[in-house]
């Protein structure tokens, strides 16, 4: 893969890169379309990265749909699929890890220790292997995108990190490979996330400055849904620092992580005034 | 610098890179000569990296000899000198760091906590900025070279790490920018390091298999030198894992770190049977 990429670079062909864990949905396809519109070559990786899963997380049951993924990539006109083995990515003796201090302990970081170090390390590896001019990430994983931007800038990785809008189902649920874990009843209940974020955003657009009031309203809505088994966070944040806000700013991030049954779902919304 | 390097790569010119902290001596010049013999372009960096110095170490007094360094680089025929500011390397908000677990806590790591993380991080940055085909390091910093090789392999950095022989003064003292801290009396006393390493190597070559006996002999010699104020380590190691050995192997590392007055000196010798 590295030689292929280097060959493209030598011919001054720009590479756009879309890293995925497979189980591709329209969110991934939107990143691929964006990449194809901005680069000569589009490379997609499928790699369910073990180091970003915690001990009790869903690594073993993470959906694997390689055949249909490949078909979707062919239909989307992807040039190259990079699909490494874990044993190639992490051979015996592997011992390096990248941490992005501060940012990686907030929001999801509090509930998934080591997760963002696993993400930062594998993305650094993938960027060094695929050598793209631009790499594409979905806004749904907002904290991930902030951390990867920081890591790429800090380590002087010569690649633009492009964050693309969250793609949603018709009713508003953010597309996610993990939605497939939900029963029909849970799927209906999950809509509360979108409704809470929307309500928070509407409050802010209507002039609410007190972030605490927005946070309370969102949490009240989530608490009222009986199938929500745990709200990990639901609040108002500075999108640059990921610090919780007391007062709404010109650009504000609303973000939620919760469980429905054992399925963990996240979503967020950026509100600009 | 990154654009310059990318320009060379686009023209299929190979870059050799020699990272330094300045105060250049013949050890550095030997790396430059090697780089020039193996690459089209040779880039040298001078950057006294603050993040690899501990709180009570010699960052503030580390020798700065920029004018004579530049002259030496011109005489050596170096193509490009990269000399960044700390504020460019570590701008506000910088938060990433690379750790190379296991290897970074042994030998010097025990006495310089955080040092190798600082080294790994800055070398990763410098390699991403200068994009060399080969980067050159001296064997005197043996542990550093092992850690950098590991980091470059783990993070898929497309660069060969070349380790070059330690260059010594006529009497055997390893060349080091820190030798300039020594008084004449301390300079004479420092020779005990080379004598201890040589004695250890001779014992092994003469058939000694007991690493403990070699270690004891080296430590006895160092203890007999009154100007040695602290022996941090002096022992027999596996050069791949940096683990201390009970029995001599086909390839064995002898390594020493000690202080003479407040000056910390390190040296090592590889013995192959």
Boltz contact constraints between the chains, C-beta under 6 A:
constraints:
  - contact:
      token1: [A, 2]
      token2: [B, 158]
      max_distance: 6.0
  - contact:
      token1: [A, 94]
      token2: [B, 154]
      max_distance: 6.0
  - contact:
      token1: [A, 95]
      token2: [B, 100]
      max_distance: 6.0
  - contact:
      token1: [A, 95]
      token2: [B, 101]
      max_distance: 6.0
  - contact:
      token1: [A, 95]
      token2: [B, 102]
      max_distance: 6.0
  - contact:
      token1: [A, 95]
      token2: [B, 150]
      max_distance: 6.0
  - contact:
      token1: [A, 96]
      token2: [B, 100]
      max_distance: 6.0
  - contact:
      token1: [A, 96]
      token2: [B, 151]
      max_distance: 6.0
  - contact:
      token1: [A, 96]
      token2: [B, 154]
      max_distance: 6.0
  - contact:
      token1: [A, 96]
      token2: [B, 155]
      max_distance: 6.0
  - contact:
      token1: [A, 97]
      token2: [B, 99]
      max_distance: 6.0
  - contact:
      token1: [A, 98]
      token2: [B, 98]
      max_distance: 6.0
  - contact:
      token1: [A, 99]
      token2: [B, 97]
      max_distance: 6.0
  - contact:
      token1: [A, 100]
      token2: [B, 95]
      max_distance: 6.0
  - contact:
      token1: [A, 100]
      token2: [B, 96]
      max_distance: 6.0
  - contact:
      token1: [A, 101]
      token2: [B, 95]
      max_distance: 6.0
  - contact:
      token1: [A, 102]
      token2: [B, 95]
      max_distance: 6.0
  - contact:
      token1: [A, 124]
      token2: [B, 155]
      max_distance: 6.0
  - contact:
      token1: [A, 125]
      token2: [B, 155]
      max_distance: 6.0
  - contact:
      token1: [A, 125]
      token2: [B, 156]
      max_distance: 6.0
  - contact:
      token1: [A, 128]
      token2: [B, 155]
      max_distance: 6.0
  - contact:
      token1: [A, 128]
      token2: [B, 156]
      max_distance: 6.0
  - contact:
      token1: [A, 128]
      token2: [B, 157]
      max_distance: 6.0
  - contact:
      token1: [A, 129]
      token2: [B, 156]
      max_distance: 6.0
  - contact:
      token1: [A, 150]
      token2: [B, 95]
      max_distance: 6.0
  - contact:
      token1: [A, 151]
      token2: [B, 96]
      max_distance: 6.0
  - contact:
      token1: [A, 154]
      token2: [B, 94]
      max_distance: 6.0
  - contact:
      token1: [A, 154]
      token2: [B, 96]
      max_distance: 6.0
  - contact:
      token1: [A, 155]
      token2: [B, 96]
      max_distance: 6.0
  - contact:
      token1: [A, 155]
      token2: [B, 124]
      max_distance: 6.0
  - contact:
      token1: [A, 155]
      token2: [B, 125]
      max_distance: 6.0
  - contact:
      token1: [A, 155]
      token2: [B, 128]
      max_distance: 6.0
  - contact:
      token1: [A, 156]
      token2: [B, 125]
      max_distance: 6.0
  - contact:
      token1: [A, 156]
      token2: [B, 128]
      max_distance: 6.0
  - contact:
      token1: [A, 156]
      token2: [B, 129]
      max_distance: 6.0
  - contact:
      token1: [A, 157]
      token2: [B, 128]
      max_distance: 6.0
  - contact:
      token1: [A, 158]
      token2: [B, 2]
      max_distance: 6.0
